[in-house]
Amino acid sequence: MATTGRSGCPINLAIELFGDRWTLLILRDIVFAGRRHFRELLRESGERITSSILADRLDRLVEAGLLTRSDDPTHRQKTLYSLTESGVGLVPVLATIGNWGAAHCPADPDLAAAARGLGYEMPESWSALMESLRESHLR
């Protein structure tokens, strides 16, 4: 993955790579719904992405090394998108976003339960930072 961001900050670089809503939703559908074909990603997502945006984001994800594109062995005219190891590494990021959304947004109860099912033990370093932020921002 090349660093072409505005700064070398890892948060900035990650946001520039997958920080728009469509990219994260495409990754969500690939990771959690098992959608791996263009048509599945286009038609089975509830957010109604356009085909041009989907094609652009898939190209970006392939170029960034999060997905690979290959011919589908079961159908000559289909392309199969697969996660790379870097793409698989996004599971904790997506699960954390999902857990936060389940706790703080008016999410569909069934989908919120699924997100909470991916719960985890928060690292002590995160808890300490969050408590420090509560002290300086909320008290």
QUIKA-V407356 format. One record per helix or strand. SS is the DSSP state (H for helix, E for strand). FROM is the first residue (numbers start at 0). TO is the last residue. If there is no record, write none. Layout:
ss: (SS/SS)
from: (FROM/FROM)
to: (TO/TO)
This chain:
ss: (H/H/H/H/E/E/H/H/H/H)
from: (9/20/37/50/66/78/84/90/108/123)
to: (17/32/42/62/70/82/87/103/115/136)
